[in-house]
Structures are given as structure tokens and as C-alpha cells.
Amino acid sequence: MKRFSCGELVELVTAYLDEALPAAERKGFDDHLSCCSSCSDHVARYRATIDVLGDLPPEKPLSPATRDHLLTAFRRSRRA
């Protein structure tokens, strides 16, 4: 089983949420989340953002400014 660093976990969060990681990697990811509150919080924030954005009506897309703000926040969180 692969052991993940926080940086590796952040890079793979979308694959994890899309259930695209192989079983052994997913287990390592889950194990890391169980003992790292910072990464667990990161994944929870990512899930919440996806949920909220998924609930937006198609006729009311994000404004360009809001989209840019979100992209900037995600880029910052990846560097942290």
C-alpha cells in the first residue's frame, strides 16, 4: 500500500473524489485522511465546493470574477 504525503494527496484529490484511484492507492489515501486533519479538512472543503457548484442552475453560471476568485483560491491551496 502506498503511503501518501500531504502534497501527493492534494495533487490526487480530484482522482480520489472521482473514484479513479486504484484500490491500493485509495486505501493509502483513506489511511492518510484518517490521521491527518489538515488533509481531511482539505478534502471536505473540496467536496463542499463541488456540491455547491453542482447545485447552481444552468441559467445562472458563475460570473467571470467569481470563477477567477475560485480558481485563485484552489491554486493557493495546492501550493500550501
N, C-alpha and C positions, 0 to 999 in steps of 0.2 A: 504494500500500500504506500502511495506517495504521501509524504509529509509536505504540507504547503506552508510557505512563508506568507506573511500578510500581503506583501507586494504581489505574489503569484495569485493569491486569492482575488485581489482586486481586479487583476487582469482577466480572470476567468469567470467573473460573476455573471455575465450575460449567458455564457455557455451553461453555467450551473442552473440559472433560472429557466433556461430553455430546455433543460434536461438533456443536454447534448454531451455531457461528460461521460466517459466510460465508467462503469460501476466502481472500479477500484479508485479512480480519481474522485468520484462523487463521495465515496466513503471517507477519503482523506480530507476532502473539503468539509464535510459534515463534522468530522472529528475536530478540525481546526475551529470551526464555528462554535463547537460546544465548550471550548476552553479559551476563546478569545472574544471578549465582549466588544472590543472595538470593531472587529470584522463582522460580528453578529449584528451590531448596530448598522454597519455599512450596508449589509445585505437587506436588512429590514427597511432602511431608507430607500434603497433602490426598488424594492418590491412596492413600497407605498407610492413612489413616484410613478411607476408603471401602472399601478391600479388607478391612480387619479387621472393620468393622461389617457388611459384607456376608456375612461368614463366621459371624456369630452365629446360633445355632439359633433358630428362631421361638418355641420354647417357653421360651427364656431371654432375654427382651428386656432392654434396658438398664434399670437401676434409675433412678428419677427423679433421684437425686443424681448419678449418672454422666452422665445426659443433660444435666442443668443444667451440670455441670462442662465437658462438651464444648462446649455452646453458648456458655458464657462464654469459653472459650479461642478459639473461632472469632471471636467478636465482637472480642476483643482483637487478634487477628491482622489483622483487617480495618482496625483503626484504626492499626496500626503502619506 
